[in-house]
Amino acid sequence: MSARRRSSLRARSDEEIIALIYKRVSSDDQEKEGMSLPVQDTECTRYVVAHQMVLGGIYQDVQTGANPTRSDYQRMLAEARALRAQGKRVAIICVLQSRFGRDLEELANAWKHLVKGLDVELHATRDGGHCNDEMTFLIRGVMVQRELTVISDGVRHSFARARAA
């Protein structure tokens, strides 16, 4: 590695990172499963502090992750773009990639536009922290979308059995 490249990496690592926390639950049931909004808030805030980032904003939705038009999700993406346009380093923090979203197409677009296009970092506290590998991110995306399908099918079948009984 050239001295010039090492110097630019060092300068970049010394820059302040603005952390945008994103929390999401789909239902009241998640309150009982250790995925409540306060639990996510505490865990993400601790992560931000432990990684010496600067808290830039907290966004939350109570809606399915399969819907990419979630209002605070879209606000968070707009804030990340605005901060990058100002030349600031940005990291989006969530507890699990599934909280970020469950729609594979949206996840692929987020990777393409945020990570590759704008150099925004994506962190999931329970998925190993900073995800800087596209394949890992997209494989997780396939898994979380499939999990949603299985859950939806199970709920649909349960309601059908209840109606039949």
C-alpha positions as CSV (number, residue, x, y, z in Angstrom):
1,M,0.0,0.0,0.0
2,S,1.4,3.4,-0.9
3,A,2.1,6.0,1.7
4,R,-0.5,8.3,0.1
5,R,-3.2,5.5,0.4
6,R,-2.2,4.9,4.0
7,S,-2.4,8.6,4.7
8,S,-5.9,8.9,3.2
9,L,-7.1,5.9,5.2
10,R,-5.8,7.3,8.4
11,A,-7.4,10.7,7.7
12,R,-10.7,9.0,7.0
13,S,-10.7,6.9,10.1
14,D,-10.1,10.0,12.3
15,E,-13.2,11.7,10.9
16,E,-16.3,11.9,13.1
17,I,-19.0,9.3,12.2
18,I,-22.6,10.5,12.4
19,A,-24.8,7.6,13.6
20,L,-28.4,7.4,12.5
21,I,-30.3,4.8,14.6
22,Y,-33.2,3.0,13.0
23,K,-35.7,1.0,15.1
24,R,-38.6,-1.0,13.8
25,V,-41.3,-3.3,15.1
26,S,-44.1,-4.9,13.1
27,S,-46.5,-5.6,15.9
28,D,-47.2,-5.4,19.6
29,D,-46.1,-9.1,19.9
30,Q,-42.5,-8.0,19.3
31,E,-42.7,-6.1,22.6
32,K,-42.8,-9.5,24.3
33,E,-39.9,-11.0,22.3
34,G,-37.1,-8.7,23.4
35,M,-37.4,-6.6,20.2
36,S,-39.3,-3.6,21.7
37,L,-38.5,-0.1,20.5
38,P,-37.0,0.8,24.0
39,V,-34.8,-2.4,23.9
40,Q,-33.6,-1.5,20.4
41,D,-33.0,2.1,21.4
42,T,-30.8,1.1,24.4
43,E,-28.8,-1.4,22.4
44,C,-28.2,0.9,19.5
45,T,-27.3,3.9,21.7
46,R,-24.8,1.8,23.6
47,Y,-23.3,0.6,20.3
48,V,-22.9,4.3,19.1
49,V,-21.2,5.2,22.3
50,A,-18.9,2.2,22.3
51,H,-17.8,2.9,18.8
52,Q,-17.3,6.6,19.5
53,M,-19.8,7.8,17.0
54,V,-21.9,11.0,17.2
55,L,-25.6,10.5,17.5
56,G,-27.3,12.2,14.5
57,G,-30.9,11.1,14.8
58,I,-33.2,8.3,15.9
59,Y,-35.9,7.0,13.5
60,Q,-38.6,4.4,14.2
61,D,-41.4,2.8,12.5
62,V,-44.2,0.4,13.7
63,Q,-44.8,-1.3,10.4
64,T,-43.7,-4.3,8.4
65,G,-40.2,-4.3,7.0
66,A,-41.6,-5.5,3.7
67,N,-42.8,-2.0,3.1
68,P,-40.0,0.2,1.8
69,T,-42.1,3.4,2.0
70,R,-42.1,3.4,5.8
71,S,-42.1,7.1,6.8
72,D,-39.2,7.2,9.2
73,Y,-37.2,4.8,7.1
74,Q,-37.5,7.2,4.2
75,R,-36.7,10.2,6.4
76,M,-33.6,8.4,7.7
77,L,-32.4,7.6,4.1
78,A,-32.9,11.3,3.2
79,E,-30.9,12.4,6.2
80,A,-28.1,10.0,5.3
81,R,-28.0,11.4,1.8
82,A,-28.0,15.0,3.1
83,L,-25.2,14.3,5.5
84,R,-23.1,12.7,2.8
85,A,-23.8,15.6,0.5
86,Q,-22.2,17.8,3.3
87,G,-19.2,15.5,3.2
88,K,-19.9,13.9,6.6
89,R,-19.3,10.2,7.3
90,V,-22.5,8.3,8.1
91,A,-23.4,5.0,9.7
92,I,-26.9,3.6,10.0
93,I,-27.3,1.5,13.2
94,C,-30.0,-1.1,13.8
95,V,-30.1,-4.2,16.1
96,L,-30.7,-6.7,13.3
97,Q,-30.6,-6.4,9.5
98,S,-34.3,-7.6,9.6
99,R,-35.1,-4.3,11.4
100,F,-33.6,-2.4,8.5
101,G,-36.0,-4.1,6.2
102,R,-37.3,-7.4,4.8
103,D,-37.8,-6.6,1.1
104,L,-34.8,-8.0,-0.9
105,E,-35.2,-5.6,-3.7
106,E,-35.1,-2.6,-1.3
107,L,-32.1,-4.1,0.6
108,A,-30.3,-4.5,-2.7
109,N,-31.1,-0.9,-3.7
110,A,-30.0,0.3,-0.2
111,W,-26.7,-1.4,-0.6
112,K,-26.2,-0.1,-4.2
113,H,-27.1,3.5,-3.4
114,L,-26.1,3.9,0.2
115,V,-23.0,1.7,0.6
116,K,-21.6,1.6,-2.9
117,G,-22.8,5.0,-4.0
118,L,-22.5,7.2,-1.0
119,D,-20.1,5.2,1.3
120,V,-22.7,5.0,4.1
121,E,-21.9,2.3,6.7
122,L,-24.6,-0.2,7.7
123,H,-24.3,-1.7,11.2
124,A,-26.5,-4.4,12.9
125,T,-25.5,-4.8,16.6
126,R,-26.7,-8.4,16.8
127,D,-25.4,-9.4,13.3
128,G,-21.8,-8.7,14.0
129,G,-21.7,-4.9,13.7
130,H,-20.5,-3.2,10.6
131,C,-21.5,-5.2,7.5
132,N,-19.0,-4.3,4.7
133,D,-19.6,-7.4,2.6
134,E,-22.2,-7.2,-0.1
135,M,-22.7,-10.9,-0.4
136,T,-23.2,-11.3,3.4
137,F,-25.7,-8.4,3.4
138,L,-27.7,-9.8,0.4
139,I,-27.7,-13.4,1.7
140,R,-29.1,-12.1,5.0
141,G,-31.6,-10.2,2.9
142,V,-32.8,-13.4,1.2
143,M,-33.1,-15.0,4.6
144,V,-35.1,-12.2,6.2
145,Q,-37.4,-12.0,3.3
146,R,-38.0,-15.8,3.4
147,E,-38.6,-15.6,7.1
148,L,-41.3,-13.1,6.5
149,T,-42.9,-15.3,3.9
150,V,-42.9,-18.3,6.4
151,I,-44.4,-16.1,9.1
152,S,-47.1,-14.8,6.8
153,D,-48.0,-18.2,5.6
154,G,-48.2,-19.5,9.2
155,V,-50.5,-16.7,10.2
156,R,-52.7,-17.1,7.2
157,H,-53.0,-20.9,7.8
158,S,-53.8,-20.3,11.5
159,F,-56.6,-17.9,10.7
160,A,-58.0,-20.3,8.1
161,R,-58.0,-23.2,10.7
162,A,-59.7,-20.9,13.2
163,R,-62.4,-19.9,10.7
164,A,-63.0,-23.5,9.8
165,A,-63.3,-24.5,13.5
